């Protein structure tokens, strides 16, 4: 893992924050589980599942993405237990800012029943 400037050089698209991007703005509207200089993990406003967001607007290279997903998996295991979740990498509402959700096994929204 490198410095912010090394990460920025690994971008597939622009590292500039977008004023109208909800993920760039990172408002604390739900529970936050983790944050550092590279990313944050919070409950998604729409589906209530843990969601990791890369702080840089754009899409990371594969190596950075794997590091980010490992962070999400740690939060997902705390919420759903080992093997009780699946990672959904589809960026439906905000396709140009990398993020991913940890969804309950057998489900799509919220906490397992």
C-alpha positions in Angstrom: 0.0 0.0 0.0 1.4 3.4 -0.9 0.9 7.0 -0.4 -2.0 9.0 -1.8 0.1 10.1 -4.8 1.0 6.5 -5.7 -2.7 5.5 -5.5 -3.7 8.5 -7.7 -1.2 7.3 -10.3 -3.0 4.0 -10.5 -6.4 5.5 -11.5 -8.3 4.3 -14.5 -10.2 7.6 -14.5 -10.1 11.1 -13.0 -9.0 11.5 -9.3 -10.8 14.8 -9.0 -13.7 15.0 -6.6 -17.0 15.8 -8.3 -19.1 18.4 -6.6 -22.4 16.6 -7.3 -21.1 13.1 -6.5 -22.8 11.8 -3.3 -19.9 9.5 -2.6 -17.3 12.3 -3.0 -19.3 14.4 -0.5 -19.3 11.5 2.0 -22.1 12.8 4.2 -22.4 10.9 7.5 -26.1 9.9 7.1 -25.8 6.3 8.3 -23.5 4.3 10.6 -19.9 4.3 9.6 -17.8 1.2 10.3 -14.4 2.1 9.1 -12.4 5.0 7.5 -8.9 5.9 6.6 -7.2 8.1 4.0 -8.0 5.7 1.2 -11.7 4.6 1.8 -14.6 4.5 4.1 -17.2 1.8 5.0 -20.7 2.8 6.0 -24.3 1.4 5.8 -25.8 2.3 2.4 -28.6 4.8 2.6 -30.6 2.8 0.0 -30.1 -0.8 1.0 -28.7 -0.7 4.6 -25.8 -3.0 3.7 -22.2 -2.3 4.4 -20.8 -0.3 1.5 -17.1 0.5 0.9 -16.3 3.7 -1.0 -12.9 4.6 -2.4 -12.2 8.3 -1.5 -10.9 9.0 -5.0 -13.5 9.7 -7.7 -13.0 7.2 -10.4 -12.1 3.5 -10.7 -9.0 1.9 -9.2 -6.7 -0.6 -10.7 -7.3 -4.3 -9.8 -4.6 -4.4 -7.1 -6.1 -1.4 -5.2 -9.6 -2.8 -5.7 -8.6 -6.1 -4.0 -7.2 -4.2 -1.0 -10.4 -2.3 -0.7 -12.6 -5.4 -1.0 -10.6 -7.1 1.8 -11.5 -4.1 4.1 -15.2 -4.5 3.2 -15.0 -8.3 3.9 -13.8 -7.6 7.4 -16.8 -5.4 8.1 -19.1 -7.9 6.4 -17.9 -10.8 8.6 -18.6 -8.7 11.7 -22.2 -8.1 10.4 -23.1 -11.4 8.7 -20.6 -13.9 10.0 -18.1 -15.9 7.9 -19.7 -17.0 4.7 -22.9 -15.1 5.5 -22.5 -12.5 2.8 -21.6 -11.9 -0.9 -19.8 -8.9 -2.4 -21.9 -7.0 -5.0 -19.5 -4.9 -7.1 -22.2 -3.4 -9.4 -22.3 0.4 -9.3 -25.9 1.0 -10.1 -26.7 4.6 -9.1 -23.2 6.1 -9.2 -21.2 4.2 -11.9 -18.2 6.5 -12.2 -17.2 6.4 -8.5 -15.9 3.0 -7.2 -17.8 1.4 -4.4 -19.1 -2.1 -3.5 -21.7 -3.6 -1.2 -21.6 -6.6 1.1 -25.0 -8.2 0.9 -26.5 -10.9 3.2 -26.2 -14.4 1.8 -29.4 -15.2 -0.1 -30.6 -11.6 0.0 -30.1 -8.1 -1.4 -31.1 -5.6 1.3 -30.4 -5.1 5.0 -29.5 -7.3 7.8 -30.1 -11.1 7.7 -33.2 -12.4 9.4 
